[in-house]
């Protein structure tokens, strides 16, 4: 349930407390049910015992927190969407594409194509279901100043003609893909369904993740719900602002809270979260690739799927599936071209 509900129905929630909760993005029973007493207490300016009671009541109403049968979980899994990369080898590697209800991490060195992936998926998520899309909007939290609407235009124009025609027809845009007026109208409609915000520091980035939930709730019952949230990059600000081993614990705590907010989005809404991540060299590595992703175990455990991108010859990129709960490790090859991500 994404729509705003009457939180005053919960024991211990009066008008003032309800207003504070809604203003902070806790506008549904599910959102409160998956919160921690500490964060709810800080948000609503109440004691932790009171917050725990409110959370318990919300869990009863939302039916969250109890055991369910394996068959019930299987039925839930069948509702998960798969967002296609429009690259056959990558989709095969991922068992169909990027899953909703999950956090997918894409990491690699500078210039390897991480931002290209976020742009491509922000286009692909809007495609019809029969062509691997999710018929939804995208949210783009931009901490590296990487979002370029011109790149979105190139990728739209680079879509196969049949897919482009079907997507245009879905939006009642008259004219063939070869019609410049029609294609310009379609590109404008694609850009209108990508909500972009630039993050100026780590605190602002965390705030934007919370604000994203408001946008998602607003559009959840519309014809174009939010189905993808991109954060490019997840760790850049945290890495720049918390330097040295003395700041490591504080950095990891904040990063953990940020990931918790992103995870809540995947838990409460049928959306996929895609985060990009930087890498560093591991001087202790004597064999194999010395690069490793930033973020440590916190990010490693929170990411449902981890993809490692590395350069190959020319425009080729190697995509390695490093970790996934239900998929074997493997590699695939794609190319980064003017028209977007394409098969080898």
ABEGO torsion letter per residue (X at the ends): XABBBBAAABBGBBAAAAAAAAAAGBABAAAAAABBAAAAAAAAGBBAAAAAAAAAAAAAAAGBGBBBBAAAAAAAAAABBBBBAGBAAAAAAAGGEBBBGBBBBBBEBBGAGAAAAAAAAAAAAABBAAAGBAGBBBBBBBAAGABBAAAAAAAAAABBAAAAAAAAAAAGBBEBAABAAAAAAAAAAAAAABBBBBBABAAAAAAAAAAAAAAAAAAAABABBBABBBBOBAAAAAAAABBEAAAAAAAAAAAAAAAAAAAAAAAABBBBBBBBBBBBBBAABABEBABBBBGEAAAAAABABBBBBBBBBEABBBBBBABBAABBBBBBBBBBBAAEBBBX
